[in-house]
Amino acid sequence: MNIKESRRQKELGFPGFLPLEKVYDLPILPDSLSDEQKSRVLGGQGCMWTEYVSTPAELEFALFPRMSALAERLWSFDKDWVRFTQKLQTQFDRYDLWGANYSEAVFRMLDLEHSYR
């Protein structure tokens, strides 16, 4: 969650670029686990190290919507990126209701991808 979601973000942080789609596609369980071992996994977590975070607004921006992508992957049986992006606007409405500061970079990325196809 600490790596920038957009190349345009200029604040301090860990090096690299990890757009929301890549967060969504991260493997939940390592392939090296046996089926028996996989059956014993009860949940997961997403870590957010805050040494480069100065304000609650920066923390929210780093977490939302990445936390939603991680939750979808951990608790939904069917992985479907397109369906997830279609549900994001409803999730953004929730963030607005909470007064949360969130990243909309995913929609800028989708617009760019669409214009190049």
N, C-alpha and C positions, 0 to 999 in steps of 0.2 A: 504494500500500500504506500510505501515511501517513495517509489520511483515516479517521476512525472508522467502524467497522462497525456500531456501535449508538449510538443517541442517548443511551443511558444511560451511556456511557463519559465519565468526568469529567476524565481526565488532560489535560495539555497536548498540543497537537498542531495540525495544520493544520485550519483551519475546514472545516466541511462534514460530510456523512454519506454514506457509500458502502457500502451493504449488500452482502453476498457475491453476491447475484444480479446486481447491477449490475456488479460486477467480472467475473463470468462472461460477461455480455453485452457487455462493451467490445469494440469492433471491433479485430480483430487487425491488419488491413491497411487503410490508407486507401482509400476508393473512388476517389481521384484517381490511383492507380497503374494503369498499363496491365496487361494480362494478362502481357505479357513481363516487366515489372518485378516483378510479384507472383511469377513463377516463379523469380526470383533471390533471393528472401528465404529464408534458410536457418534462421532461428530468431527468437527474441524474448527479451525480458528484462523483469523487473519490478523497478523501483527501490525501495529503502527508504532514505530519508534519516533519519539517526539523531540529529539535533540535539535532538529532544524525547524520546529514548529513554534512560532512565537505567540499566536493568538488562537482562541477557540474557532474563529472564522477560518483560519488556515487549516486547522485540524479537520473541520467539516469539509472543506474543499478537497482535501486529500482522501477523505473517507467516502464521500458521496459522489457518484453512484457505485463506486467500487465495492462497497460493503453489500450493496444489493446484488451485484454480479456474483460475489462469493456466496451469499446466502442462496441464490437461485441454484448455483452449482451444487452446493452441499445438500440441499433439501428437495430438489426436483429430480425426478427420475429421468426425464427426457431433456437432453441438452439441445437447445434450439436458439441460436444467437438471434435470428430474425424475430422470432416470437418475443424474446427478451427485449430487444430494442423497441418493439411495438408497445410493450408494457411500460417502458421507461417514462413516457410522458405522464402516465398516472402516478408513477413514483415521484416524478418531479413535482407534481401537484401536492403530494404529501410533504415533500421537503419545503415547498412554499408555505404550506399551512404551519409547519413547525418553525418557520423563519430561518431555515438552515441555509448556509452558503454551500453551494454544490457546483460541480463542474459540468458544463454542457458540451465539453470537447467531443464527446462521442457523436453528437449530431453534426458538428462541423466536419469530423472525419468521414462520416457517412455521406455527407454532401459532396466532399472532395472525391470519394471513391466513385460515387454515382456519375459525376461529371467527366471522369476519365474513362468510363466504360463505353 
